[in-house]
Amino acid sequence: MAQMQPAEVTAREVNTDQEDGEEVETVTQETARKAQRVVAAHSADTAECIMLLDMLGVGPHSAS
């Protein structure tokens, strides 16, 4: 199986918002879906996948 190359994030894929006085970066839905697929493909199990997706801010328990 071919190795996946890291996706480059362009300026238009990342938005910066203010939340509680701190800058918070948000990504587009397309970028989030790509990240979810990569994490799911490389996770050992469902629990690890959910944990990693939440850490990235694109998981089922992450704020939308």
N, C-alpha and C positions, 0 to 999 in steps of 0.2 A: 504494500500500500504506500502511496506517495506521501511524503511529509507535507503538511500544510504550512504555508508561509504565514507569518503574522500579518494581520490586516493593518493597513495604515489608516489612521484616523485623520480625516481632513477637518478643517475648521468648521465646515458646515454640518458635520456629523455630531459635533459637541456644542452644547449650549451651556452657558454659565448663568446660574440663577443665584439670588440671595436668599438664604434661609437662616433665620436667627442670627443675622449679622455675619454669617460665613458664606463664602462662595461655594456653591455646589454645582458640579458639572453633571449634566444629563446627556444621554446619548439618544440618537434617533431609534425608532422601533426596529428599523432594518439592522442597525448595528447591534442592538440588544439581541435580536434573533440569531445573528451570526455568532455572537458570543455564547449564547445558550447552546447552540449546536456543537460548538467546539468543546465546551465544558462537558456536555453530555457524552460526547464520543470518547473522552479521555478519563471519565470518572470511574472509579472502581465499583460503585454501587449508587443506588438512589439517594441514600442519606448524604453521601459525599457530594453528589451532584447538587442537591438542594443547598447544602452548606456553602459550596463554592459560588453558586449563582447568587445567593443572598449576600455574600461578601462583595461581589461585583456590583450589587445593586440591581440585578436583573432577574432575581428569583421570585418564586411564588409568594414569599413573605416580605418582599421589598415593597416600599411605598412607591406608588405609581405617580 
